[in-house]
């Protein structure tokens, strides 16, 4: 290859990388702008939980949290402000991230962690879902500990301005247009379900032991220790599910044992009335509908109040 050809090749290569950089920079900043301009939807609720809520009672958990805890019902019972920061599809890492970020702004009086069945089961999806926190890596450095659990190259990948918003263009459009307000209305983070189960058949959920994910267990312990150190009253709850033998779920058993060991209240509603036998309180086998959520919210609020008045 002649000298002039080499120079042309180098120039073209540099121009290519410059174009990629400019595209990434421009598209990334545009996505960031519209991401934080949302006023509805699941992404907006994460932003609100991280940056805005100052509720005295903070609920964290997965979709079962977001569907089961009605803040208005709980507030009426408890006389304290409540926000439901539950997020569908997420796991213990996300819940800990919400708690860590919130504590950089204020200290809730009460934190309610809704423990998911099979929470401590090793699943790659639990780590992939940490991507929910990627858009906040620069504004919330306390989240990097969790983001790095996705893999050893996350710090390098985050040099891309566009990377945190991969696959988010449609949710961001929905969040800016307010389409979710009609499709999935919320009440302080609570997402009520109006559907009723079609039949009374319970799915089998017999106890199955599996290898436990040590990182998930450590994160669970960190939630407990963080609340203790901050002087926050933590309550761990297993909310109702219309499943056979759910009370013996392996992860729930482990979560209960760890809570008891650390002197943290653990409320198990797996076989409590009326949820154990009334399928009409459910939207599906693992989610209460709005009627069931109202009953459950009153019960859990009463349980928390009783414990706060008469700690054991």
LUMPA-996714 format. One record per residue (C-alpha): x, y, z; residue number from 1. Coordinates in steps of 0.02 Angstrom, whole numbers, plus 50000, padded with zeros to 5 digits. Each point is the difference from the previous one (the first is absolute). Example, Ala and Ser with C-alpha at 12.3 -4.5 7.8 and 13.67 -1.06 7.14 Angstrom:
2
<node c1="50615" c2="49775" c3="50390" resi="1"/>
<node c1="50069" c2="50172" c3="49967" resi="2"/>
This chain:
312
<node c1="50000" c2="50000" c3="50000" resi="1"/>
<node c1="50071" c2="50169" c3="49951" resi="2"/>
<node c1="50027" c2="50140" c3="50124" resi="3"/>
<node c1="49854" c2="50104" c3="49931" resi="4"/>
<node c1="49883" c2="49851" c3="50015" resi="5"/>
<node c1="50051" c2="49975" c3="50180" resi="6"/>
<node c1="49966" c2="50184" c3="50040" resi="7"/>
<node c1="49828" c2="49989" c3="49916" resi="8"/>
<node c1="49961" c2="49842" c3="50098" resi="9"/>
<node c1="50048" c2="50083" c3="50165" resi="10"/>
<node c1="49895" c2="50155" c3="49959" resi="11"/>
<node c1="49848" c2="49896" c3="49955" resi="12"/>
<node c1="50019" c2="49897" c3="50157" resi="13"/>
<node c1="50012" c2="50156" c3="50107" resi="14"/>
<node c1="49850" c2="50077" c3="49913" resi="15"/>
<node c1="49901" c2="49840" c3="50029" resi="16"/>
<node c1="50038" c2="49999" c3="50187" resi="17"/>
<node c1="49962" c2="50187" c3="50010" resi="18"/>
<node c1="49832" c2="49971" c3="49917" resi="19"/>
<node c1="49961" c2="49857" c3="50120" resi="20"/>
<node c1="50050" c2="50109" c3="50148" resi="21"/>
<node c1="49892" c2="50146" c3="49943" resi="22"/>
<node c1="49851" c2="49887" c3="49965" resi="23"/>
<node c1="50017" c2="49916" c3="50170" resi="24"/>
<node c1="50021" c2="50168" c3="50088" resi="25"/>
<node c1="49854" c2="50083" c3="49912" resi="26"/>
<node c1="49879" c2="49853" c3="50010" resi="27"/>
<node c1="50050" c2="49964" c3="50180" resi="28"/>
<node c1="49967" c2="50179" c3="50056" resi="29"/>
<node c1="49835" c2="50003" c3="49907" resi="30"/>
<node c1="49945" c2="49838" c3="50083" resi="31"/>
<node c1="50054" c2="50065" c3="50170" resi="32"/>
<node c1="49900" c2="50159" c3="49976" resi="33"/>
<node c1="49841" c2="49910" c3="49953" resi="34"/>
<node c1="50028" c2="49863" c3="50130" resi="35"/>
<node c1="49998" c2="50124" c3="50143" resi="36"/>
<node c1="49859" c2="50099" c3="49921" resi="37"/>
<node c1="49877" c2="49855" c3="50024" resi="38"/>
<node c1="49850" c2="50027" c3="50112" resi="39"/>
<node c1="49926" c2="49825" c3="50002" resi="40"/>
<node c1="50044" c2="49817" c3="49979" resi="41"/>
<node c1="50117" c2="49878" c3="50087" resi="42"/>
<node c1="50159" c2="50096" c3="49959" resi="43"/>
<node c1="49925" c2="50160" c3="50071" resi="44"/>
<node c1="49953" c2="49908" c3="50159" resi="45"/>
<node c1="50181" c2="49945" c3="50023" resi="46"/>
<node c1="50057" c2="50180" c3="49979" resi="47"/>
<node c1="49869" c2="50061" c3="50123" resi="48"/>
<node c1="50050" c2="49869" c3="50129" resi="49"/>
<node c1="50185" c2="50042" c3="49984" resi="50"/>
<node c1="49987" c2="50189" c3="49993" resi="51"/>
<node c1="49835" c2="50065" c3="50066" resi="52"/>
<node c1="49901" c2="49899" c3="50125" resi="53"/>
<node c1="50015" c2="50048" c3="50182" resi="54"/>
<node c1="49867" c2="49882" c3="50064" resi="55"/>
<node c1="50013" c2="49945" c3="50180" resi="56"/>
<node c1="49960" c2="49822" c3="49948" resi="57"/>
<node c1="50091" c2="49930" c3="49848" resi="58"/>
<node c1="49945" c2="49837" c3="49919" resi="59"/>
<node c1="50130" c2="49909" c3="49894" resi="60"/>
<node c1="49983" c2="49838" c3="49902" resi="61"/>
<node c1="49952" c2="49925" c3="49833" resi="62"/>
<node c1="49834" c2="50004" c3="49907" resi="63"/>
<node c1="49919" c2="49916" c3="50150" resi="64"/>
<node c1="50047" c2="50153" c3="50100" resi="65"/>
<node c1="49936" c2="50122" c3="49869" resi="66"/>
<node c1="49835" c2="49904" c3="49986" resi="67"/>
<node c1="49968" c2="49959" c3="50184" resi="68"/>
<node c1="50034" c2="50157" c3="50103" resi="69"/>
<node c1="49875" c2="50142" c3="49982" resi="70"/>
<node c1="50081" c2="50156" c3="50077" resi="71"/>
<node c1="49835" c2="50090" c3="50026" resi="72"/>
<node c1="49929" c2="49854" c3="50101" resi="73"/>
<node c1="50161" c2="49986" c3="50101" resi="74"/>
<node c1="50011" c2="50187" c3="50031" resi="75"/>
<node c1="49823" c2="50004" c3="50068" resi="76"/>
<node c1="50043" c2="49861" c3="50121" resi="77"/>
<node c1="50174" c2="50055" c3="50050" resi="78"/>
<node c1="49988" c2="50188" c3="49999" resi="79"/>
<node c1="50163" c2="50009" c3="49903" resi="80"/>
<node c1="50039" c2="50039" c3="49818" resi="81"/>
<node c1="50033" c2="49846" c3="49892" resi="82"/>
<node c1="50080" c2="49975" c3="49830" resi="83"/>
<node c1="50005" c2="49835" c3="49906" resi="84"/>
<node c1="50169" c2="49983" c3="49913" resi="85"/>
<node c1="49968" c2="49822" c3="49944" resi="86"/>
<node c1="50055" c2="49966" c3="49820" resi="87"/>
<node c1="49941" c2="49855" c3="49894" resi="88"/>
<node c1="50131" c2="49881" c3="49933" resi="89"/>
<node c1="50133" c2="50051" c3="50124" resi="90"/>
<node c1="50087" c2="49910" c3="50141" resi="91"/>
<node c1="50094" c2="50026" c3="50163" resi="92"/>
<node c1="50140" c2="50101" c3="49916" resi="93"/>
<node c1="49878" c2="50133" c3="49938" resi="94"/>
<node c1="49916" c2="50012" c3="50170" resi="95"/>
<node c1="50167" c2="50029" c3="50086" resi="96"/>
<node c1="50044" c2="50131" c3="49869" resi="97"/>
<node c1="49840" c2="50096" c3="50036" resi="98"/>
<node c1="50037" c2="49995" c3="50187" resi="99"/>
<node c1="50180" c2="50058" c3="49977" resi="100"/>
<node c1="49951" c2="50146" c3="49888" resi="101"/>
<node c1="49856" c2="50055" c3="50111" resi="102"/>
<node c1="50115" c2="50007" c3="50152" resi="103"/>
<node c1="50110" c2="50128" c3="49914" resi="104"/>
<node c1="49851" c2="50120" c3="50009" resi="105"/>
<node c1="49897" c2="49955" c3="50153" resi="106"/>
<node c1="49962" c2="49863" c3="50126" resi="107"/>
<node c1="49830" c2="49913" c3="49994" resi="108"/>
<node c1="49927" c2="49949" c3="50167" resi="109"/>
<node c1="49945" c2="49831" c3="49934" resi="110"/>
<node c1="50058" c2="49890" c3="49855" resi="111"/>
<node c1="49893" c2="49854" c3="49943" resi="112"/>
<node c1="50090" c2="49870" c3="49895" resi="113"/>
<node c1="49883" c2="49882" c3="49909" resi="114"/>
<node c1="50099" c2="49839" c3="49981" resi="115"/>
<node c1="49978" c2="49911" c3="49834" resi="116"/>
<node c1="49980" c2="49811" c3="49997" resi="117"/>
<node c1="50157" c2="49917" c3="49929" resi="118"/>
<node c1="50092" c2="50165" c3="50027" resi="119"/>
<node c1="50165" c2="49916" c3="50043" resi="120"/>
<node c1="49997" c2="49879" c3="49854" resi="121"/>
<node c1="50149" c2="50023" c3="49880" resi="122"/>
<node c1="49931" c2="50080" c3="49841" resi="123"/>
<node c1="50094" c2="50105" c3="49872" resi="124"/>
<node c1="49843" c2="50104" c3="49973" resi="125"/>
<node c1="50020" c2="50072" c3="50175" resi="126"/>
<node c1="50167" c2="50075" c3="49947" resi="127"/>
<node c1="49941" c2="50053" c3="49828" resi="128"/>
<node c1="49857" c2="50097" c3="50081" resi="129"/>
<node c1="50126" c2="50113" c3="50089" resi="130"/>
<node c1="50000" c2="50093" c3="49833" resi="131"/>
<node c1="49851" c2="50095" c3="50072" resi="132"/>
<node c1="50127" c2="50099" c3="50103" resi="133"/>
<node c1="50120" c2="50041" c3="49856" resi="134"/>
<node c1="49927" c2="50172" c3="49958" resi="135"/>
<node c1="50043" c2="50057" c3="50177" resi="136"/>
<node c1="50183" c2="49947" c3="50005" resi="137"/>
<node c1="50069" c2="50177" c3="49989" resi="138"/>
<node c1="49875" c2="50086" c3="50115" resi="139"/>
<node c1="50000" c2="49861" c3="50129" resi="140"/>
<node c1="50178" c2="49934" c3="50025" resi="141"/>
<node c1="49936" c2="49894" c3="50145" resi="142"/>
<node c1="49918" c2="49887" c3="49870" resi="143"/>
<node c1="50163" c2="49951" c3="49914" resi="144"/>
<node c1="50028" c2="49859" c3="50125" resi="145"/>
<node c1="49842" c2="49919" c3="49933" resi="146"/>
<node c1="50022" c2="50046" c3="49817" resi="147"/>
<node c1="50169" c2="49914" c3="49998" resi="148"/>
<node c1="49914" c2="49836" c3="50046" resi="149"/>
<node c1="49940" c2="49993" c3="49819" resi="150"/>
<node c1="50175" c2="49958" c3="49942" resi="151"/>
<node c1="50184" c2="50050" c3="50006" resi="152"/>
<node c1="49986" c2="50122" c3="49853" resi="153"/>
<node c1="49858" c2="50112" c3="50058" resi="154"/>
<node c1="50116" c2="50145" c3="50042" resi="155"/>
<node c1="50071" c2="49993" c3="49824" resi="156"/>
<node c1="49828" c2="49983" c3="49919" resi="157"/>
<node c1="49939" c2="50152" c3="50096" resi="158"/>
<node c1="50123" c2="50109" c3="49906" resi="159"/>
<node c1="49867" c2="49992" c3="49865" resi="160"/>
<node c1="49868" c2="50133" c3="50028" resi="161"/>
<node c1="49871" c2="49894" c3="49910" resi="162"/>
<node c1="50034" c2="49835" c3="50089" resi="163"/>
<node c1="49894" c2="50036" c3="50157" resi="164"/>
<node c1="49846" c2="50024" c3="49890" resi="165"/>
<node c1="50014" c2="49845" c3="49890" resi="166"/>
<node c1="49827" c2="49932" c3="49955" resi="167"/>
<node c1="49912" c2="50142" c3="50091" resi="168"/>
<node c1="49942" c2="50108" c3="49855" resi="169"/>
<node c1="49819" c2="49936" c3="50000" resi="170"/>
<node c1="49977" c2="50009" c3="50191" resi="171"/>
<node c1="50075" c2="50176" c3="49997" resi="172"/>
<node c1="49880" c2="50054" c3="49862" resi="173"/>
<node c1="49854" c2="49928" c3="50101" resi="174"/>
<node c1="50062" c2="50087" c3="50157" resi="175"/>
<node c1="50010" c2="50168" c3="49912" resi="176"/>
<node c1="49830" c2="49985" c3="49915" resi="177"/>
<node c1="49917" c2="49943" c3="50161" resi="178"/>
<node c1="49927" c2="49844" c3="49918" resi="179"/>
<node c1="50027" c2="49898" c3="50158" resi="180"/>
<node c1="49886" c2="50113" c3="50101" resi="181"/>
<node c1="49850" c2="49927" c3="49910" resi="182"/>
<node c1="50066" c2="49824" c3="49974" resi="183"/>
<node c1="50069" c2="49976" c3="50176" resi="184"/>
<node c1="49942" c2="50135" c3="50122" resi="185"/>
<node c1="50096" c2="50011" c3="50163" resi="186"/>
<node c1="49967" c2="50055" c3="50178" resi="187"/>
<node c1="50164" c2="50058" c3="50077" resi="188"/>
<node c1="50093" c2="49859" c3="49914" resi="189"/>
<node c1="49861" c2="49872" c3="50028" resi="190"/>
<node c1="49936" c2="49917" c3="49841" resi="191"/>
<node c1="49827" c2="49928" c3="50032" resi="192"/>
<node c1="49935" c2="49850" c3="49903" resi="193"/>
<node c1="49813" c2="49987" c3="49970" resi="194"/>
<node c1="49996" c2="49826" c3="49922" resi="195"/>
<node c1="49935" c2="49849" c3="50097" resi="196"/>
<node c1="50068" c2="49824" c3="49982" resi="197"/>
<node c1="49891" c2="49891" c3="49890" resi="198"/>
<node c1="50004" c2="49846" c3="50112" resi="199"/>
<node c1="50048" c2="49939" c3="50173" resi="200"/>
<node c1="50137" c2="49878" c3="49949" resi="201"/>
<node c1="50162" c2="50022" c3="50097" resi="202"/>
<node c1="50165" c2="49969" c3="49913" resi="203"/>
<node c1="50122" c2="49881" c3="50082" resi="204"/>
<node c1="50148" c2="50080" c3="50087" resi="205"/>
<node c1="50074" c2="49858" c3="50100" resi="206"/>
<node c1="50163" c2="50038" c3="50088" resi="207"/>
<node c1="50152" c2="49975" c3="49890" resi="208"/>
<node c1="50175" c2="50032" c3="50066" resi="209"/>
<node c1="50128" c2="50076" c3="49883" resi="210"/>
<node c1="50174" c2="50078" c3="50012" resi="211"/>
<node c1="49984" c2="50172" c3="50079" resi="212"/>
<node c1="50071" c2="50155" c3="49916" resi="213"/>
<node c1="50128" c2="50064" c3="50125" resi="214"/>
<node c1="49997" c2="50177" c3="49927" resi="215"/>
<node c1="49811" c2="50010" c3="50020" resi="216"/>
<node c1="50015" c2="49941" c3="50181" resi="217"/>
<node c1="50135" c2="50131" c3="50034" resi="218"/>
<node c1="49890" c2="50135" c3="49924" resi="219"/>
<node c1="49853" c2="49945" c3="50108" resi="220"/>
<node c1="50114" c2="50012" c3="50152" resi="221"/>
<node c1="50057" c2="50173" c3="49943" resi="222"/>
<node c1="49820" c2="50061" c3="49996" resi="223"/>
<node c1="49980" c2="49939" c3="50178" resi="224"/>
<node c1="50164" c2="50075" c3="50062" resi="225"/>
<node c1="49974" c2="50165" c3="49907" resi="226"/>
<node c1="49830" c2="50026" c3="50082" resi="227"/>
<node c1="50068" c2="49954" c3="50171" resi="228"/>
<node c1="50146" c2="50120" c3="49984" resi="229"/>
<node c1="49885" c2="50140" c3="49942" resi="230"/>
<node c1="49875" c2="49969" c3="50140" resi="231"/>
<node c1="49861" c2="49953" c3="49878" resi="232"/>
<node c1="49863" c2="49878" c3="50051" resi="233"/>
<node c1="50011" c2="49862" c3="49869" resi="234"/>
<node c1="49858" c2="49878" c3="49972" resi="235"/>
<node c1="50021" c2="49853" c3="49883" resi="236"/>
<node c1="49837" c2="49934" c3="49930" resi="237"/>
<node c1="49951" c2="49851" c3="49897" resi="238"/>
<node c1="49836" c2="50055" c3="49923" resi="239"/>
<node c1="49858" c2="49882" c3="49948" resi="240"/>
<node c1="50012" c2="49880" c3="49854" resi="241"/>
<node c1="49868" c2="49878" c3="49939" resi="242"/>
<node c1="50117" c2="49851" c3="49993" resi="243"/>
<node c1="50009" c2="49831" c3="50086" resi="244"/>
<node c1="50132" c2="49982" c3="50136" resi="245"/>
<node c1="50070" c2="50174" c3="49964" resi="246"/>
<node c1="50037" c2="50020" c3="50186" resi="247"/>
<node c1="50143" c2="49875" c3="49981" resi="248"/>
<node c1="50082" c2="50088" c3="49852" resi="249"/>
<node c1="50188" c2="49978" c3="50022" resi="250"/>
<node c1="50049" c2="50183" c3="49979" resi="251"/>
<node c1="49859" c2="50057" c3="50115" resi="252"/>
<node c1="50059" c2="49875" c3="50131" resi="253"/>
<node c1="50179" c2="50065" c3="49988" resi="254"/>
<node c1="49941" c2="50182" c3="50001" resi="255"/>
<node c1="49896" c2="49968" c3="50155" resi="256"/>
<node c1="50144" c2="49915" c3="50091" resi="257"/>
<node c1="50119" c2="50144" c3="49960" resi="258"/>
<node c1="49873" c2="50129" c3="50057" resi="259"/>
<node c1="49971" c2="49910" c3="50165" resi="260"/>
<node c1="50188" c2="49983" c3="50025" resi="261"/>
<node c1="50019" c2="50188" c3="49979" resi="262"/>
<node c1="49849" c2="50040" c3="50108" resi="263"/>
<node c1="49903" c2="50073" c3="49854" resi="264"/>
<node c1="49810" c2="49977" c3="49994" resi="265"/>
<node c1="49946" c2="49877" c3="49864" resi="266"/>
<node c1="49816" c2="49999" c3="49957" resi="267"/>
<node c1="49943" c2="49847" c3="49903" resi="268"/>
<node c1="49829" c2="50020" c3="49919" resi="269"/>
<node c1="50016" c2="49842" c3="49893" resi="270"/>
<node c1="49861" c2="49908" c3="50089" resi="271"/>
<node c1="49906" c2="50142" c3="50082" resi="272"/>
<node c1="49814" c2="50030" c3="49984" resi="273"/>
<node c1="49915" c2="50042" c3="49888" resi="274"/>
<node c1="50136" c2="49980" c3="49868" resi="275"/>
<node c1="50031" c2="49815" c3="50023" resi="276"/>
<node c1="49835" c2="49943" c3="49925" resi="277"/>
<node c1="49918" c2="50147" c3="49912" resi="278"/>
<node c1="50060" c2="50002" c3="49819" resi="279"/>
<node c1="49890" c2="50151" c3="49964" resi="280"/>
<node c1="50128" c2="50109" c3="50091" resi="281"/>
<node c1="50131" c2="49959" c3="49867" resi="282"/>
<node c1="50033" c2="50057" c3="49823" resi="283"/>
<node c1="50110" c2="49847" c3="49973" resi="284"/>
<node c1="50082" c2="49871" c3="50113" resi="285"/>
<node c1="50135" c2="50118" c3="50063" resi="286"/>
<node c1="49919" c2="50173" c3="49991" resi="287"/>
<node c1="49856" c2="50070" c3="50101" resi="288"/>
<node c1="49871" c2="50105" c3="49911" resi="289"/>
<node c1="49950" c2="50171" c3="50065" resi="290"/>
<node c1="49871" c2="49927" c3="50120" resi="291"/>
<node c1="50125" c2="49877" c3="50072" resi="292"/>
<node c1="50135" c2="50135" c3="50009" resi="293"/>
<node c1="49885" c2="50113" c3="50103" resi="294"/>
<node c1="49968" c2="49861" c3="50127" resi="295"/>
<node c1="50184" c2="49952" c3="50006" resi="296"/>
<node c1="50059" c2="50181" c3="50017" resi="297"/>
<node c1="49889" c2="50022" c3="50153" resi="298"/>
<node c1="50065" c2="49839" c3="50076" resi="299"/>
<node c1="50183" c2="50038" c3="49972" resi="300"/>
<node c1="49977" c2="50179" c3="50064" resi="301"/>
<node c1="49920" c2="49932" c3="50158" resi="302"/>
<node c1="50141" c2="49874" c3="50023" resi="303"/>
<node c1="50132" c2="50136" c3="49983" resi="304"/>
<node c1="49910" c2="50118" c3="50119" resi="305"/>
<node c1="49977" c2="49863" c3="50130" resi="306"/>
<node c1="50184" c2="49958" c3="49992" resi="307"/>
<node c1="50054" c2="50183" c3="50012" resi="308"/>
<node c1="49889" c2="50022" c3="50154" resi="309"/>
<node c1="50050" c2="49834" c3="50078" resi="310"/>
<node c1="50173" c2="49951" c3="49937" resi="311"/>
<node c1="50057" c2="49826" c3="50052" resi="312"/>
